[in-house]
Structures are given as structure tokens and as C-alpha cells.
Amino acid sequence: MLVAKKPKISLTLIELVVVVVIIGILATLSFSQYYSAVEKSIAREGVTALRLIRAAEDIYYSQLAIYYGVDINAGNFTAAGSGNTALRLNLNEINWNYDIPVANVNAFTAQAARTRGPFAPVGNICTYTINQNGTLANTGRCPIPAAAM
């Protein structure tokens, strides 16, 4: 009795290359979407911290009738005896440098400048600012405009 042989099912080299190319394209597209989402979340982190600084400045002003100010050149915002201590905050400066370069009896302006990533200070600095009225603005190439926050 003769038994019919089953045909072997296999992939040719061309088919395998096509599958690898398609997987590479899909990975590239998904990575760019992931990277964009990460950058937007980091931008929101900076803006949220500025809103916390503004709220803390309001409390500081209500107690001492003056706004607290610290220049980034004068010291680190998160260092002991600096912005975190005076405003009773617990901000870190992993992704952003925070400072309050303008502060007096009547007004303050706080800013967050990106420290690393594509929007870091290599010509395309992303900086968000907020003032005592809560007006949010941005300069540079930021992933999310301040108006959209």
C-alpha cells in the first residue's frame, strides 16, 4: 500500500526577511509613540511642580507678606535650606531645574528648565514659567505648549 507523502510546510528566506522587516517597522512606530508619551508626561511633571511652587508661594506670602525667591545660580532649589525647605516642598530635580529668579513683595516668577532629554539645554531648551497669578507660559521647544496644560 502506498502512502501519500505530506508536503512540507516551510518558510523561504524571502518570507522570513519580509516578516522581520514588518516587525521592525511596527517596533519603530510604537517606540516613537512611546517616546512621545514619555516626553509629554515629563512636561506635565514640570508644570505640576510649578503649580505646587505657586501654591506654596501663596502660603509663604500669607505668613510673611513677601514671596520667596531663589536663583538657580545662587544654589540648588532642592538643597538643604533652599526652596524645598522654605516652601515646605519635596521636589526633585531629576528631569527639571526649578528656580524662582523673580521674587519680591508684590510678585514672583518660578521656572522649570528641562535638564535632560531632547528638550534639554542643547540649543532647544524647554522652560515653563508661572507667576503669582497662575499664568503659565513656555519658551523654547516644549512637547506641550503651556496653553494646552
C-alpha positions in Angstrom: 0.0 0.0 0.0 1.3 3.4 -1.0 1.1 6.2 1.4 1.0 9.8 0.0 3.7 12.0 1.5 2.5 15.1 3.2 4.1 18.3 1.6 6.5 20.0 4.0 5.4 23.4 5.1 8.3 25.8 5.5 9.2 29.4 5.1 11.5 30.6 2.4 14.2 33.1 3.2 12.3 35.9 1.4 9.2 35.3 3.5 11.3 35.4 6.7 13.0 38.6 5.7 9.6 40.2 4.9 8.3 39.3 8.4 11.4 40.7 10.1 11.1 43.9 8.1 7.4 44.3 9.1 8.2 43.6 12.7 11.0 46.2 12.6 8.6 48.9 11.1 6.0 48.2 13.7 8.6 48.4 16.5 9.9 51.7 15.2 6.4 53.2 15.1 5.5 52.0 18.6 8.8 53.3 20.0 8.2 56.8 18.7 4.7 56.8 20.2 6.1 55.6 23.5 8.9 58.2 23.5 6.4 61.0 22.7 4.1 59.8 25.6 7.1 59.8 28.0 8.2 63.3 27.0 4.6 64.6 27.5 4.4 63.1 30.9 7.7 64.6 31.9 6.4 68.0 30.7 3.3 67.6 32.8 5.6 66.8 35.8 7.3 70.1 35.4 4.1 72.1 35.1 2.6 70.2 38.1 5.7 71.1 40.2 5.3 74.8 39.1 1.7 74.7 40.3 2.9 73.3 43.6 5.5 76.0 43.9 2.8 78.6 43.2 0.5 77.2 45.9 3.5 77.1 48.4 4.4 80.7 47.5 0.8 81.7 48.3 1.1 80.1 51.8 4.6 81.7 52.3 3.2 85.1 51.3 0.2 84.8 53.6 2.6 84.1 56.5 5.4 86.6 55.8 3.9 89.1 53.3 6.7 88.6 50.8 7.4 86.0 48.1 10.3 83.6 48.5 12.9 83.7 45.8 16.0 81.6 44.9 18.1 82.0 41.9 19.4 78.8 40.2 22.9 80.4 40.1 22.7 81.0 43.9 22.1 77.4 44.8 20.1 74.3 44.1 16.4 74.5 44.7 16.3 71.1 46.3 19.4 71.7 48.5 19.0 72.0 52.3 18.0 75.5 53.3 16.7 76.3 49.9 13.4 76.3 48.0 12.2 72.9 49.2 12.8 73.8 52.8 11.5 77.3 52.8 8.3 76.4 50.8 7.9 73.1 52.6 8.1 71.1 49.3 9.7 67.8 48.4 10.6 68.4 44.7 13.4 66.5 43.0 15.4 67.9 40.1 15.9 64.7 38.0 14.1 66.0 34.9 13.8 69.7 35.7 15.8 72.5 37.3 13.4 74.7 39.4 14.2 78.3 40.4 12.4 81.5 41.4 14.5 84.2 39.8 12.0 87.0 40.3 10.5 87.4 43.8 9.6 90.5 45.9 6.8 91.9 48.0 4.4 92.1 45.0 5.2 89.3 42.6 7.2 86.2 41.8 8.0 84.1 38.7 9.0 80.5 39.1 10.5 78.5 36.2 11.3 74.9 35.4 14.0 74.2 32.8 14.5 70.7 31.3 17.7 69.1 32.4 17.9 66.1 30.1 16.3 64.6 27.1 15.6 66.2 23.6 14.3 69.4 25.2 17.3 69.9 27.5 19.7 72.9 27.2 21.4 72.0 24.0 20.1 74.8 21.9 16.4 73.7 22.2 15.8 74.4 25.9 12.3 73.9 27.2 11.3 76.2 30.0 7.9 76.6 31.7 7.2 79.6 33.9 4.4 80.5 36.3 3.7 83.7 38.1 1.7 84.7 41.2 -1.5 84.9 39.2 -1.1 81.3 38.0 -0.3 82.4 34.4 1.6 79.6 32.7 3.9 80.2 29.8 6.7 78.3 27.9 9.7 79.2 25.9 11.7 77.0 23.6 10.7 73.8 22.0 8.5 72.1 24.6 6.5 68.9 23.9 3.3 70.5 25.1 2.5 74.3 24.8 1.6 75.9 28.1 -1.7 77.0 26.7 -2.7 73.3 26.4 -1.9 72.5 30.0 
